Amino acid sequence: MDWTEIEIVGMYFVQYGLPVVALLFSIVALVCAAKSRRLQDRVSALEEKLAHAETGEKERKTGDADRANLEARIIHVSDEEYAIKIRNADGKSVLNVDFHVPPQDPKSLKRDSAVDGQYVSI
């Protein structure tokens, strides 16, 4: 084998072999990039869920911390009349207080169920 044959083989390798090798490397890089993109999408979705859960947990904690500890006191006024006093047991200032009393059968409210003068937690 002389140098001219080696030169011809080298030219064929450079003309046809290197582009094929480059094409194979490009295909491998494309497959790896697609796999890493899918993994990155999954990681991003998990981070978003985690951030949403942490935000919800913080809101619940601050909601519980802002909640006042209210107590109600039932006072006997006359035979058939009772009054209710509501106070804040924690001493925190409370704004925009809203409460509702569930509807009950008037017969279920007996005199024994109203403890005169005691505070009851709501």
Distance bins in CASP14 RR format, pairs under 12 A and 6 or more apart:
PFRMAT RR
TARGET T0000
AUTHOR 0000-0000-0000
RMODE 2
METHOD distances of the structure
MODEL  1
1 7 0 0 0 0 0 1 0 0 0 0 0
1 8 0 0 0 0 0 1 0 0 0 0 0
1 9 0 0 0 0 1 0 0 0 0 0 0
2 8 0 0 0 0 0 1 0 0 0 0 0
2 9 0 0 0 0 0 1 0 0 0 0 0
3 9 0 0 0 0 0 1 0 0 0 0 0
3 10 0 0 0 0 0 1 0 0 0 0 0
4 10 0 0 0 0 0 1 0 0 0 0 0
4 11 0 0 0 0 0 1 0 0 0 0 0
5 11 0 0 0 0 0 1 0 0 0 0 0
5 12 0 0 0 0 0 1 0 0 0 0 0
6 12 0 0 0 0 0 1 0 0 0 0 0
6 13 0 0 0 0 0 1 0 0 0 0 0
7 13 0 0 0 0 0 1 0 0 0 0 0
7 14 0 0 0 0 0 1 0 0 0 0 0
8 14 0 0 0 0 0 1 0 0 0 0 0
8 15 0 0 0 0 0 1 0 0 0 0 0
9 15 0 0 0 0 0 1 0 0 0 0 0
9 16 0 0 0 0 0 1 0 0 0 0 0
9 17 0 0 0 0 0 1 0 0 0 0 0
10 16 0 0 0 0 0 1 0 0 0 0 0
10 17 0 0 0 0 1 0 0 0 0 0 0
10 18 0 0 0 0 1 0 0 0 0 0 0
11 17 0 0 0 0 0 1 0 0 0 0 0
11 18 0 0 0 0 0 1 0 0 0 0 0
12 18 0 0 0 0 0 1 0 0 0 0 0
12 19 0 0 0 0 0 1 0 0 0 0 0
12 20 0 0 0 0 0 1 0 0 0 0 0
13 19 0 0 0 0 0 1 0 0 0 0 0
13 20 0 0 0 0 1 0 0 0 0 0 0
13 21 0 0 0 0 1 0 0 0 0 0 0
14 20 0 0 0 0 0 1 0 0 0 0 0
14 21 0 0 0 0 0 1 0 0 0 0 0
14 22 0 0 0 0 0 1 0 0 0 0 0
16 22 0 0 0 0 0 1 0 0 0 0 0
16 23 0 0 0 0 0 1 0 0 0 0 0
17 23 0 0 0 0 1 0 0 0 0 0 0
17 24 0 0 0 0 0 1 0 0 0 0 0
18 24 0 0 0 0 0 1 0 0 0 0 0
18 25 0 0 0 0 0 1 0 0 0 0 0
19 25 0 0 0 0 0 1 0 0 0 0 0
19 26 0 0 0 0 0 1 0 0 0 0 0
20 26 0 0 0 0 0 1 0 0 0 0 0
20 27 0 0 0 0 0 1 0 0 0 0 0
21 27 0 0 0 0 0 1 0 0 0 0 0
21 28 0 0 0 0 0 1 0 0 0 0 0
22 28 0 0 0 0 0 1 0 0 0 0 0
22 29 0 0 0 0 0 1 0 0 0 0 0
23 29 0 0 0 0 0 1 0 0 0 0 0
23 30 0 0 0 0 0 1 0 0 0 0 0
24 30 0 0 0 0 0 1 0 0 0 0 0
24 31 0 0 0 0 0 1 0 0 0 0 0
25 31 0 0 0 0 0 1 0 0 0 0 0
25 32 0 0 0 0 0 1 0 0 0 0 0
26 32 0 0 0 0 0 1 0 0 0 0 0
26 33 0 0 0 0 0 1 0 0 0 0 0
27 33 0 0 0 0 0 1 0 0 0 0 0
27 34 0 0 0 0 0 1 0 0 0 0 0
28 34 0 0 0 0 0 1 0 0 0 0 0
28 35 0 0 0 0 0 1 0 0 0 0 0
29 35 0 0 0 0 0 1 0 0 0 0 0
29 36 0 0 0 0 0 1 0 0 0 0 0
30 36 0 0 0 0 0 1 0 0 0 0 0
30 37 0 0 0 0 0 1 0 0 0 0 0
31 37 0 0 0 0 0 1 0 0 0 0 0
31 38 0 0 0 0 0 1 0 0 0 0 0
32 38 0 0 0 0 0 1 0 0 0 0 0
32 39 0 0 0 0 0 1 0 0 0 0 0
33 39 0 0 0 0 0 1 0 0 0 0 0
33 40 0 0 0 0 0 1 0 0 0 0 0
34 40 0 0 0 0 0 1 0 0 0 0 0
34 41 0 0 0 0 0 1 0 0 0 0 0
35 41 0 0 0 0 0 1 0 0 0 0 0
35 42 0 0 0 0 0 1 0 0 0 0 0
36 42 0 0 0 0 0 1 0 0 0 0 0
36 43 0 0 0 0 0 1 0 0 0 0 0
37 43 0 0 0 0 0 1 0 0 0 0 0
37 44 0 0 0 0 0 1 0 0 0 0 0
38 44 0 0 0 0 0 1 0 0 0 0 0
38 45 0 0 0 0 0 1 0 0 0 0 0
39 45 0 0 0 0 0 1 0 0 0 0 0
39 46 0 0 0 0 0 1 0 0 0 0 0
40 46 0 0 0 0 0 1 0 0 0 0 0
40 47 0 0 0 0 0 1 0 0 0 0 0
41 47 0 0 0 0 0 1 0 0 0 0 0
41 48 0 0 0 0 0 1 0 0 0 0 0
42 48 0 0 0 0 0 1 0 0 0 0 0
42 49 0 0 0 0 0 1 0 0 0 0 0
43 49 0 0 0 0 0 1 0 0 0 0 0
43 50 0 0 0 0 0 1 0 0 0 0 0
44 50 0 0 0 0 0 1 0 0 0 0 0
44 51 0 0 0 0 0 1 0 0 0 0 0
45 51 0 0 0 0 0 1 0 0 0 0 0
45 52 0 0 0 0 0 1 0 0 0 0 0
46 52 0 0 0 0 0 1 0 0 0 0 0
46 53 0 0 0 0 0 1 0 0 0 0 0
47 53 0 0 0 0 0 1 0 0 0 0 0
47 54 0 0 0 0 0 1 0 0 0 0 0
48 54 0 0 0 0 0 1 0 0 0 0 0
48 55 0 0 0 0 0 1 0 0 0 0 0
49 55 0 0 0 0 0 1 0 0 0 0 0
49 56 0 0 0 0 0 1 0 0 0 0 0
50 56 0 0 0 0 0 1 0 0 0 0 0
50 57 0 0 0 0 0 1 0 0 0 0 0
51 57 0 0 0 0 0 1 0 0 0 0 0
51 58 0 0 0 0 0 1 0 0 0 0 0
52 58 0 0 0 0 0 1 0 0 0 0 0
52 59 0 0 0 0 0 1 0 0 0 0 0
53 59 0 0 0 0 0 1 0 0 0 0 0
53 60 0 0 0 0 0 1 0 0 0 0 0
54 60 0 0 0 0 0 1 0 0 0 0 0
54 61 0 0 0 0 0 1 0 0 0 0 0
55 61 0 0 0 0 0 1 0 0 0 0 0
55 62 0 0 0 0 0 1 0 0 0 0 0
56 62 0 0 0 0 1 0 0 0 0 0 0
56 63 0 0 0 0 0 1 0 0 0 0 0
56 64 0 0 0 0 0 1 0 0 0 0 0
57 63 0 0 0 0 0 1 0 0 0 0 0
57 64 0 0 0 0 0 1 0 0 0 0 0
58 64 0 0 0 0 0 1 0 0 0 0 0
58 65 0 0 0 0 0 1 0 0 0 0 0
59 65 0 0 0 0 0 1 0 0 0 0 0
59 66 0 0 0 0 0 1 0 0 0 0 0
60 66 0 0 0 0 0 1 0 0 0 0 0
60 67 0 0 0 0 0 1 0 0 0 0 0
61 67 0 0 0 0 0 1 0 0 0 0 0
65 90 0 0 0 0 0 1 0 0 0 0 0
65 92 0 0 0 0 1 0 0 0 0 0 0
66 90 0 0 0 0 0 1 0 0 0 0 0
66 92 0 0 0 0 1 0 0 0 0 0 0
66 93 0 0 0 0 0 1 0 0 0 0 0
66 94 0 0 0 0 1 0 0 0 0 0 0
66 95 0 0 0 0 0 1 0 0 0 0 0
66 96 0 0 0 0 0 1 0 0 0 0 0
67 88 0 0 0 0 0 1 0 0 0 0 0
67 89 0 0 0 0 0 1 0 0 0 0 0
67 90 0 0 0 0 1 0 0 0 0 0 0
67 92 0 0 0 0 1 0 0 0 0 0 0
67 94 0 0 0 0 1 0 0 0 0 0 0
67 97 0 0 0 0 0 1 0 0 0 0 0
67 122 0 0 0 0 0 1 0 0 0 0 0
68 86 0 0 0 0 0 1 0 0 0 0 0
68 87 0 0 0 0 1 0 0 0 0 0 0
68 88 1 0 1 0 0 0 0 0 0 0 0
68 89 0 0 0 0 1 0 0 0 0 0 0
68 90 1 0 0 1 0 0 0 0 0 0 0
68 91 0 0 0 0 1 0 0 0 0 0 0
68 92 1 0 1 0 0 0 0 0 0 0 0
68 93 0 0 0 0 1 0 0 0 0 0 0
68 94 1 0 1 0 0 0 0 0 0 0 0
68 95 0 0 0 0 1 0 0 0 0 0 0
68 96 0 0 0 0 0 1 0 0 0 0 0
68 97 1 0 0 1 0 0 0 0 0 0 0
68 98 0 0 0 0 0 1 0 0 0 0 0
68 99 0 0 0 0 0 1 0 0 0 0 0
68 121 0 0 0 0 0 1 0 0 0 0 0
68 122 0 0 0 0 1 0 0 0 0 0 0
69 86 0 0 0 0 0 1 0 0 0 0 0
69 87 0 0 0 0 1 0 0 0 0 0 0
69 88 1 0 0 1 0 0 0 0 0 0 0
69 89 1 0 1 0 0 0 0 0 0 0 0
69 90 1 0 1 0 0 0 0 0 0 0 0
69 91 0 0 0 0 1 0 0 0 0 0 0
69 92 0 0 0 0 1 0 0 0 0 0 0
69 94 0 0 0 0 1 0 0 0 0 0 0
69 119 0 0 0 0 0 1 0 0 0 0 0
69 121 1 0 0 1 0 0 0 0 0 0 0
69 122 0 0 0 0 1 0 0 0 0 0 0
70 84 0 0 0 0 0 1 0 0 0 0 0
70 85 0 0 0 0 0 1 0 0 0 0 0
70 86 1 0 1 0 0 0 0 0 0 0 0
70 87 1 0 0 1 0 0 0 0 0 0 0
70 88 1 0 1 0 0 0 0 0 0 0 0
70 89 1 0 0 1 0 0 0 0 0 0 0
70 90 0 0 0 0 1 0 0 0 0 0 0
70 91 0 0 0 0 0 1 0 0 0 0 0
70 92 0 0 0 0 0 1 0 0 0 0 0
70 94 1 0 0 1 0 0 0 0 0 0 0
70 97 1 0 0 1 0 0 0 0 0 0 0
70 98 0 0 0 0 0 1 0 0 0 0 0
70 99 1 0 0 1 0 0 0 0 0 0 0
70 119 0 0 0 0 1 0 0 0 0 0 0
70 120 0 0 0 0 0 1 0 0 0 0 0
70 121 1 0 0 1 0 0 0 0 0 0 0
70 122 1 0 1 0 0 0 0 0 0 0 0
71 84 0 0 0 0 0 1 0 0 0 0 0
71 85 0 0 0 0 1 0 0 0 0 0 0
71 86 1 0 0 1 0 0 0 0 0 0 0
71 87 1 0 1 0 0 0 0 0 0 0 0
71 88 1 0 0 1 0 0 0 0 0 0 0
71 89 1 0 1 0 0 0 0 0 0 0 0
71 90 0 0 0 0 1 0 0 0 0 0 0
71 91 0 0 0 0 0 1 0 0 0 0 0
71 117 0 0 0 0 0 1 0 0 0 0 0
71 118 0 0 0 0 1 0 0 0 0 0 0
71 119 1 0 1 0 0 0 0 0 0 0 0
71 120 1 0 0 1 0 0 0 0 0 0 0
71 121 1 0 1 0 0 0 0 0 0 0 0
71 122 1 0 0 1 0 0 0 0 0 0 0
72 82 0 0 0 0 0 1 0 0 0 0 0
72 83 0 0 0 0 0 1 0 0 0 0 0
72 84 1 0 1 0 0 0 0 0 0 0 0
72 85 1 0 0 1 0 0 0 0 0 0 0
72 86 1 0 1 0 0 0 0 0 0 0 0
72 87 0 0 0 0 1 0 0 0 0 0 0
72 88 0 0 0 0 0 1 0 0 0 0 0
72 89 0 0 0 0 0 1 0 0 0 0 0
72 99 0 0 0 0 1 0 0 0 0 0 0
72 101 0 0 0 0 1 0 0 0 0 0 0
72 114 0 0 0 0 0 1 0 0 0 0 0
72 115 0 0 0 0 0 1 0 0 0 0 0
72 117 0 0 0 0 0 1 0 0 0 0 0
72 118 0 0 0 0 1 0 0 0 0 0 0
72 119 1 0 0 1 0 0 0 0 0 0 0
72 120 1 0 1 0 0 0 0 0 0 0 0
72 121 0 0 0 0 1 0 0 0 0 0 0
72 122 1 0 1 0 0 0 0 0 0 0 0
73 82 0 0 0 0 0 1 0 0 0 0 0
73 83 0 0 0 0 1 0 0 0 0 0 0
73 84 1 0 0 1 0 0 0 0 0 0 0
73 85 1 0 1 0 0 0 0 0 0 0 0
73 86 1 0 0 1 0 0 0 0 0 0 0
73 87 1 0 0 1 0 0 0 0 0 0 0
73 89 0 0 0 0 0 1 0 0 0 0 0
73 114 0 0 0 0 0 1 0 0 0 0 0
73 115 0 0 0 0 1 0 0 0 0 0 0
73 116 0 0 0 0 1 0 0 0 0 0 0
73 117 1 0 1 0 0 0 0 0 0 0 0
73 118 1 0 0 1 0 0 0 0 0 0 0
73 119 1 0 1 0 0 0 0 0 0 0 0
73 120 1 0 0 1 0 0 0 0 0 0 0
73 121 0 0 0 0 0 1 0 0 0 0 0
73 122 0 0 0 0 0 1 0 0 0 0 0
74 81 0 0 0 0 0 1 0 0 0 0 0
74 82 1 0 1 0 0 0 0 0 0 0 0
74 83 1 0 0 1 0 0 0 0 0 0 0
74 84 1 0 1 0 0 0 0 0 0 0 0
74 85 0 0 0 0 1 0 0 0 0 0 0
74 86 0 0 0 0 0 1 0 0 0 0 0
74 109 0 0 0 0 0 1 0 0 0 0 0
74 111 0 0 0 0 0 1 0 0 0 0 0
74 112 0 0 0 0 0 1 0 0 0 0 0
74 113 0 0 0 0 1 0 0 0 0 0 0
74 114 1 0 1 0 0 0 0 0 0 0 0
74 115 1 0 0 1 0 0 0 0 0 0 0
74 116 1 0 0 1 0 0 0 0 0 0 0
74 117 1 0 0 1 0 0 0 0 0 0 0
74 118 1 0 0 1 0 0 0 0 0 0 0
74 119 0 0 0 0 1 0 0 0 0 0 0
74 120 1 0 0 1 0 0 0 0 0 0 0
74 122 0 0 0 0 0 1 0 0 0 0 0
75 81 0 0 0 0 1 0 0 0 0 0 0
75 82 1 0 0 1 0 0 0 0 0 0 0
75 83 1 0 1 0 0 0 0 0 0 0 0
75 84 1 0 0 1 0 0 0 0 0 0 0
75 85 1 0 0 1 0 0 0 0 0 0 0
75 86 0 0 0 0 0 1 0 0 0 0 0
75 114 0 0 0 0 1 0 0 0 0 0 0
75 115 0 0 0 0 0 1 0 0 0 0 0
75 116 1 0 0 1 0 0 0 0 0 0 0
75 117 1 0 1 0 0 0 0 0 0 0 0
75 118 0 0 0 0 0 1 0 0 0 0 0
75 119 0 0 0 0 0 1 0 0 0 0 0
76 82 1 0 1 0 0 0 0 0 0 0 0
76 83 0 0 0 0 1 0 0 0 0 0 0
76 84 0 0 0 0 0 1 0 0 0 0 0
76 111 0 0 0 0 1 0 0 0 0 0 0
76 114 1 0 0 1 0 0 0 0 0 0 0
76 115 0 0 0 0 1 0 0 0 0 0 0
76 116 1 0 1 0 0 0 0 0 0 0 0
76 117 1 0 0 1 0 0 0 0 0 0 0
76 118 0 0 0 0 0 1 0 0 0 0 0
77 83 1 0 1 0 0 0 0 0 0 0 0
77 84 0 0 0 0 0 1 0 0 0 0 0
77 85 0 0 0 0 0 1 0 0 0 0 0
77 114 0 0 0 0 0 1 0 0 0 0 0
77 116 0 0 0 0 0 1 0 0 0 0 0
77 117 0 0 0 0 0 1 0 0 0 0 0
78 111 0 0 0 0 0 1 0 0 0 0 0
79 111 0 0 0 0 1 0 0 0 0 0 0
80 106 0 0 0 0 0 1 0 0 0 0 0
80 109 0 0 0 0 0 1 0 0 0 0 0
80 110 0 0 0 0 0 1 0 0 0 0 0
80 111 0 0 0 0 1 0 0 0 0 0 0
80 114 0 0 0 0 0 1 0 0 0 0 0
81 111 0 0 0 0 0 1 0 0 0 0 0
81 114 0 0 0 0 0 1 0 0 0 0 0
82 109 0 0 0 0 1 0 0 0 0 0 0
82 110 0 0 0 0 0 1 0 0 0 0 0
82 111 0 0 0 0 1 0 0 0 0 0 0
82 113 0 0 0 0 0 1 0 0 0 0 0
82 114 1 0 1 0 0 0 0 0 0 0 0
82 115 0 0 0 0 0 1 0 0 0 0 0
82 116 0 0 0 0 1 0 0 0 0 0 0
82 117 0 0 0 0 0 1 0 0 0 0 0
83 114 0 0 0 0 0 1 0 0 0 0 0
83 116 0 0 0 0 0 1 0 0 0 0 0
83 117 0 0 0 0 0 1 0 0 0 0 0
84 99 0 0 0 0 0 1 0 0 0 0 0
84 101 0 0 0 0 1 0 0 0 0 0 0
84 109 0 0 0 0 0 1 0 0 0 0 0
84 114 0 0 0 0 1 0 0 0 0 0 0
84 115 0 0 0 0 0 1 0 0 0 0 0
84 116 0 0 0 0 0 1 0 0 0 0 0
84 117 0 0 0 0 0 1 0 0 0 0 0
84 119 0 0 0 0 0 1 0 0 0 0 0
84 120 0 0 0 0 1 0 0 0 0 0 0
84 122 0 0 0 0 0 1 0 0 0 0 0
85 116 0 0 0 0 0 1 0 0 0 0 0
85 117 0 0 0 0 1 0 0 0 0 0 0
85 118 0 0 0 0 0 1 0 0 0 0 0
85 119 0 0 0 0 1 0 0 0 0 0 0
85 120 0 0 0 0 0 1 0 0 0 0 0
85 122 0 0 0 0 0 1 0 0 0 0 0
86 94 0 0 0 0 0 1 0 0 0 0 0
86 97 0 0 0 0 1 0 0 0 0 0 0
86 98 0 0 0 0 0 1 0 0 0 0 0
86 99 1 0 0 1 0 0 0 0 0 0 0
86 101 0 0 0 0 0 1 0 0 0 0 0
86 119 0 0 0 0 1 0 0 0 0 0 0
86 120 0 0 0 0 0 1 0 0 0 0 0
86 121 0 0 0 0 0 1 0 0 0 0 0
86 122 1 0 0 1 0 0 0 0 0 0 0
87 94 0 0 0 0 0 1 0 0 0 0 0
87 97 0 0 0 0 0 1 0 0 0 0 0
87 119 1 0 0 1 0 0 0 0 0 0 0
87 120 0 0 0 0 0 1 0 0 0 0 0
87 121 0 0 0 0 0 1 0 0 0 0 0
87 122 0 0 0 0 0 1 0 0 0 0 0
88 94 1 0 1 0 0 0 0 0 0 0 0
88 95 0 0 0 0 0 1 0 0 0 0 0
88 97 0 0 0 0 1 0 0 0 0 0 0
88 119 0 0 0 0 0 1 0 0 0 0 0
88 121 0 0 0 0 0 1 0 0 0 0 0
88 122 0 0 0 0 0 1 0 0 0 0 0
89 119 1 0 0 1 0 0 0 0 0 0 0
89 120 0 0 0 0 0 1 0 0 0 0 0
89 121 1 0 0 1 0 0 0 0 0 0 0
89 122 0 0 0 0 1 0 0 0 0 0 0
90 121 0 0 0 0 0 1 0 0 0 0 0
97 122 0 0 0 0 0 1 0 0 0 0 0
99 122 1 0 0 1 0 0 0 0 0 0 0
100 122 0 0 0 0 0 1 0 0 0 0 0
101 109 0 0 0 0 0 1 0 0 0 0 0
101 122 0 0 0 0 0 1 0 0 0 0 0
102 108 0 0 0 0 0 1 0 0 0 0 0
102 109 0 0 0 0 0 1 0 0 0 0 0
102 122 0 0 0 0 0 1 0 0 0 0 0
103 109 0 0 0 0 0 1 0 0 0 0 0
104 110 0 0 0 0 0 1 0 0 0 0 0
104 113 0 0 0 0 0 1 0 0 0 0 0
106 113 0 0 0 0 0 1 0 0 0 0 0
107 113 0 0 0 0 0 1 0 0 0 0 0
108 114 0 0 0 0 0 1 0 0 0 0 0
113 120 0 0 0 0 0 1 0 0 0 0 0
114 120 0 0 0 0 1 0 0 0 0 0 0
END
